[in-house]
Amino acid sequence: MDEDPLRFELRLRDGTPVVVRPLCAEDRPTVAEAYRRLSPESRYARFWSPTGEMIGDAMLDRLVRQDPATHVSWAVLDLSRPFTGLGGASWWRDPPGGDEVEMSAIVLDSDHGRGIGTLLLAVLWLTAFQAGAREMVGYVLPDNRKASRWLRDCGGTGTWDGYKLIYRWKLADLDLLPETPAAADLAAWLAELAPRLLHD
Ligand SMILES: CC(C)(COP(=O)(O)OP(=O)(O)OC[C@H]1O[C@@H](n2cnc3c(N)ncnc32)[C@H](O)[C@@H]1OP(=O)(O)O)[C@@H](O)C(=O)NCCC(=O)NCCS
């Protein structure tokens, strides 16, 4: 058992050992470097505006600040690599105490398709449920086919509001997960992590 209850040593589908834990203030340089390493397309897909390689201080503050009721952000790290960051994901809850959280996730381009996003989605799911939320939504730009397919494969119910795609999960209802490899991975992570992330 890991000593820190919020630090998990897990293995990706391909066997790679990873550490999964909440972001903290000391992660600011790592988050800034991960941002720099992203392709412009991935940055745009996540942040919805054309930006350079430098993340702003205000966004860094927003990402690393944790408040269990309104915002959590987690990272997946490969400690065997010179640059350890693989991906990160957050949820935001407005109003605090509301039923719904909004999720977002990003994985380094070179590490897409390794199951990192799905692992992060499971962490977001359980931490949101533990915080009392009952629904999770993810917003996706219409040309972001990769994220749309992934969120649909993970059981998100998609709707279109004329500007963006909205994927929604009912967090108490695992029976709604589809029969896809991604949803099977998601269900497996949920089962493995629930005992560690859900408590009275
Ligand atoms: C969207 C994003 C976060 C997904 O992260 P990821 O780590 O590549 O996600 P995963 O590896 O868990 O899943 C991606 C693919 O692997 C597939 N997959 C997952 N588990 C699998 C398994 N066990 N066997 C085979 N395929 C599997 C998924 O179905 C998915 O394939 P698809 O895109 O054809 O549906 C990543 O592409 C990204 O960072 N994009 C840019 C940012 C972005 O768009 N963010 C918006 C999301 S809110």
The ligand as a MOL file (V3000), in Angstrom:
LIG
                    3D

  0  0  0     0  0            999 V3000
M  V30 BEGIN CTAB
M  V30 COUNTS 48 50 0 0 0
M  V30 BEGIN ATOM
M  V30 1 C -8.3930 13.3290 -25.6560 0
M  V30 2 C -7.1470 12.7990 -24.9520 0
M  V30 3 C -7.0650 13.4170 -23.5560 0
M  V30 4 C -7.2400 11.2810 -24.8270 0
M  V30 5 O -6.1300 10.8100 -24.0670 0
M  V30 6 P -5.4570 9.3840 -24.3610 0
M  V30 7 O -4.4840 9.1220 -23.2900 0
M  V30 8 O -4.9590 9.3300 -25.7500 0
M  V30 9 O -6.7340 8.4510 -24.1760 0
M  V30 10 P -6.7540 6.8320 -24.1120 0
M  V30 11 O -5.4490 6.2930 -24.5610 0
M  V30 12 O -7.2320 6.4510 -22.7790 0
M  V30 13 O -7.8840 6.5070 -25.1640 0
M  V30 14 C -7.6430 6.9270 -26.4920 0
M  V30 15 C -7.8790 5.8220 -27.4770 0
M  V30 16 O -7.3980 4.5580 -27.0410 0
M  V30 17 C -8.4930 3.6240 -27.1150 0
M  V30 18 N -8.3980 2.6730 -26.0500 0
M  V30 19 C -8.5260 2.9010 -24.7450 0
M  V30 20 N -8.4230 1.7490 -24.0790 0
M  V30 21 C -8.1990 0.7870 -25.0030 0
M  V30 22 C -7.9740 -0.6200 -24.9520 0
M  V30 23 N -7.9840 -1.2940 -23.7830 0
M  V30 24 N -7.7500 -1.2930 -26.0880 0
M  V30 25 C -7.7230 -0.6360 -27.2510 0
M  V30 26 N -7.9320 0.6810 -27.3720 0
M  V30 27 C -8.1600 1.3780 -26.2560 0
M  V30 28 C -9.6980 4.4790 -26.9150 0
M  V30 29 O -10.8620 3.8550 -27.4230 0
M  V30 30 C -9.3230 5.6300 -27.7280 0
M  V30 31 O -9.4090 5.2730 -29.0930 0
M  V30 32 P -10.3530 6.1110 -30.0130 0
M  V30 33 O -9.7990 7.5140 -29.9500 0
M  V30 34 O -10.1960 5.4400 -31.3040 0
M  V30 35 O -11.7020 5.9820 -29.3650 0
M  V30 36 C -5.8810 13.1330 -25.7730 0
M  V30 37 O -6.0860 12.7360 -27.0950 0
M  V30 38 C -5.5300 14.6170 -25.7520 0
M  V30 39 O -4.7740 15.0610 -24.9000 0
M  V30 40 N -6.0630 15.3870 -26.7370 0
M  V30 41 C -5.8150 16.8210 -26.7690 0
M  V30 42 C -6.5520 17.5480 -25.6610 0
M  V30 43 C -8.0470 17.3780 -25.7800 0
M  V30 44 O -8.6040 17.2320 -26.8420 0
M  V30 45 N -8.7060 17.4660 -24.6390 0
M  V30 46 C -10.1640 17.4940 -24.6340 0
M  V30 47 C -10.7080 16.4120 -23.7950 0
M  V30 48 S -11.8190 17.0750 -22.6050 0
M  V30 END ATOM
M  V30 BEGIN BOND
M  V30 1 1 1 2
M  V30 2 1 2 3
M  V30 3 1 2 4
M  V30 4 1 2 36
M  V30 5 1 4 5
M  V30 6 1 5 6
M  V30 7 2 6 7
M  V30 8 1 6 8
M  V30 9 1 6 9
M  V30 10 1 9 10
M  V30 11 2 10 11
M  V30 12 1 10 12
M  V30 13 1 10 13
M  V30 14 1 13 14
M  V30 15 1 14 15
M  V30 16 1 15 16
M  V30 17 1 15 30
M  V30 18 1 16 17
M  V30 19 1 17 18
M  V30 20 1 17 28
M  V30 21 1 18 19
M  V30 22 1 18 27
M  V30 23 2 19 20
M  V30 24 1 20 21
M  V30 25 1 21 22
M  V30 26 2 21 27
M  V30 27 1 22 23
M  V30 28 2 22 24
M  V30 29 1 24 25
M  V30 30 2 25 26
M  V30 31 1 26 27
M  V30 32 1 28 29
M  V30 33 1 28 30
M  V30 34 1 30 31
M  V30 35 1 31 32
M  V30 36 2 32 33
M  V30 37 1 32 34
M  V30 38 1 32 35
M  V30 39 1 36 37
M  V30 40 1 36 38
M  V30 41 2 38 39
M  V30 42 1 38 40
M  V30 43 1 40 41
M  V30 44 1 41 42
M  V30 45 1 42 43
M  V30 46 2 43 44
M  V30 47 1 43 45
M  V30 48 1 45 46
M  V30 49 1 46 47
M  V30 50 1 47 48
M  V30 END BOND
M  V30 END CTAB
M  END
